[in-house]
């Protein structure tokens, strides 16, 4: 079943398992996990995940498909992801518009050249994944710190991939902010260039200020006011959709995270 548009979620991280299990009803609307972090996990951790999945809607955001990579797609891995999604009744699955493997895992999300050839390569792989899974997926605009062989600008590249692959967009608002600072473009213009009909989810997160002109997407800090304002603007442009607060480390008190979830809800209510 689809999540209500006005939904606010949290990342299902192992460090938060206890707090998530003890959270009061209604503290968050859904949980998001990386399926590869939970496929095949049993014992106490597996039981905890199954318990949460039985009580809360789960969305999945992958790390390892390597949609832009040169190595062949791992069909066996795609099948394992599909079985995981079916087992836990996961409707929404997304992946990064990046690559992370070449004859082995590279354990990082690396940028794809913004070229017409890359559009064809990536969109073909996305279509193959969608066909194998028997479902649409969303791709996420990623943060990047170098843009090798750039022939298109980022917004045109993302739009071309979405159109050629006929897939959805998970719009990461913090990544838009980080990239706008690091690469000197207008964040609001980038948001306006995204195709409203393909936006199905949002992400929001904190980042690290390395310098005035260098921000690093870490998911390890509170969301800043400029990013909250950008989320508000994204809702005005593209409508309200399920929105996830990403926090991967440097966890504050759980009530602090829930306050950020509530702030998402407050902004959503202004647009619903």
N, C-alpha and C positions, 0 to 999 in steps of 0.2 A: 504494500500500500504506500502511496506517495506521502511524503512528509507535508504537513501544512506549509504554505509559503512562509508564514511568519513563525519560523522555528529557529532556535538558537542551540548550538551543540558544543560539546567539548571533545577533545581528542582522548581516546582510550589508551592511556599510557600505563605501563606496569607500575610506575611509581605512584600512580593515582588510584590503583585498584581498590584499596581499602576505603578511601574517601568516596569514590564513586559508588561503591556498594552501600555505604552508610548514608548517602545523600538523601535528603528528604524528597518526597514525591514532588515533581514539578520544578526541581532545581535546574534542570536542563531538559531539552526536548529530544535530543538524540546524541549518540556517541559515534565517533569516527575512528576507524582503525586502519592500519596498513595490513592487508591480508597476509603478506609474507611473514609478518612478525607473529602470526597466530596459527598459520596452517601447520597441522601436526603437533601442536602443543597440547600436552595432556597434563595429568596430575593436578596439583592444587591450582596452578595458573590456568590450565584449561578449564577446570571446573568454574573458576571465578569468571572467566570470559563467557562461558555458556550461561551462567546465571545472569550476568548483565545483559547478554543478547536476548534472553528470554523476557526481560523486564523493560528493555528500552529499544527503540529502533536503532539499527546500526547502518551506517554508510561506510564505504571503503574507499581509501585513497592510496593507490599503489605506489611503490618505489622502484620496482625492478623490471618492468616491461621493456624498458630501454627503447621507446618508440622511435627515437631518432638514430639508434645505433647501427653500425655496419654489420654486426653479427646477425645471423638468421634469428628470427623470432623463435623463442622457446615454446613450442606448441604444448609440450607437457606441462610447463609452468602455467600457461594460459588455462589448460584444462583443470589444474589444481585450484587455481583461483576461481574458476567457474563453479566447481564443486563446493568450495567454501561459501561463495555467495548464495548458492542454492540452499545449502545446509542451514544457514543463518538468516534466510529470507531477506537478503540484502538487495534492495532495489537499485541503489545509486552507487556506481563504481566509477572512479576517475583515476587518471594518471597524469604524470608530468609531461609537458611538451619539451622533452630533453632526452638525453641518453646516459646510460650508466654502465655499459658493458661493451667489451670488445675482446673476445677470447678470454672471458672471465669478468667477474664483477669488479667495478672500479670504485664502488662505495662513495660515489658523489653524483650529483645531478649536473651534467655538463651541457653547455649551450650547443644548439644546432645552428649551423650557418643559415642566415636568412637569405636563401636563394630559391629560385624556381625548382631546381633539381631536388633540394631538400623538401620542398612542399610535396612533390610527387612521391618521394621516398617515404616520408612520414605518413602521408595520407593513405597510401597503399597499405602500410602496416596497421594503421588504425582500423581501416576497413576489414582487414583480415582478422584482427582481434574481435571486432564486433560480430563478424560472421561466425567465428568459432564459438563465441560466448552466446550468440543468439540474443544480443541485447545492445542497445546504444550505450556508449560510454561518454564521459566528459573528459576533456583535456584541460590542464591548468596552465595558465601563463606563468612562467617561472622567473625567478630572479637570476641575473647573469652579470658577470663582471668583465667579460670580454665578448666581442661580437665578431668572430672570425668570418672573413669572406662575405661581408654584408652587402647584398645587392638590393634587398628590400628593407623598409623600416619594420620595426617590431610589430606594429599594429597591422600593417598589410600582410606580413608573414602569418600572423595568427589567423587573420580572417581567411587567407587563402587555404590554410590547412583545414580550418573548420568547414569551409565550403567543399573542398575536394574530398574530404573524408566523410562528410555529412554526419558530424558528431556534435556533441554539446560542449559548452564552455563552463568550467569552474573558474570563476573570476576571482583571483587572489588580489585583494585590494592592497595589502601590504607590499606585495611584489611590485605592483604598479608604482607605489610611492618610492620604494627603494630604487627601482630602475630609473624613475624620473629624475632622481637626484644624481645617481651615478652616471647617467648617460645624457643628462641635460635636456629632457623633454617635458612637455606639459602633461601632468598626470590626468587632468580633467579632459584634455583633448584625447588622450589615449582611451579613457573610459568611454567617451562619446563615440569613438571609432569602433567599439565592440558591437557585435550584432545582437540586439536585444532578444530576438527570437531564439537564440541558442544559449543564452545564459540560464543555467539551472541551479547553481549554487554559488556561494561566496565563501572565501576564507579571509580571516583577519588575524593579525599577529603583531608581536613586537619585533624589534630589530636592534642591532648594535650600532652605535654611532662611532665609527672609526675616525671620521673627520667630517667637516662641514659638507664635503663633496663626495664622501664615501660612506655608504650605509651597508650593513651586512645583515642579510635575512637569517636570523638565528632562531626565532621562536623561543627566545629565552628571556624576554623582558615584557613589561606591560605595553599595551597598545598606546601609542601617543595620540595627542589631540588631532594632529594633522591627518592621521590615518582614520580616526573616527569620523572626521569631517568628510573624508573621501568616501567612506562607506555610505554616509548619508547621501552624498551626491550620486553614488552608484545606484542606490535605491530610487532616487528621483529619475534617473535616466532609464533604468532597466527593470524597475519593479523590485519588490521584496521576494527573496528566495531563501531557502534554508541557509544559515550562515554559521560557520564553525569558528570558534576561538581556538587557535593553535598555540599550544605551549608544550615544549619538549623537554625543558630542563630549567634549572633555577626556579623551581616551583615555590610560589608563595603559599601562605595559608590558603586552604581550600576556599574559604569565604571570599578571599580576594579574587580568585578565579570566577566564582559565582557572581560577584559584583560586575565583572566584565561581561559575563553572559547576560546579566540583567540589562546592562547598557546596550547590548545588541538589541534586546527586546524593546527597549525604550525608543531606539531609533526606528525600528520596524513599525512600531505603533504610530509614528508620525506619518507613515506612508501607506498605511492600510486603511 
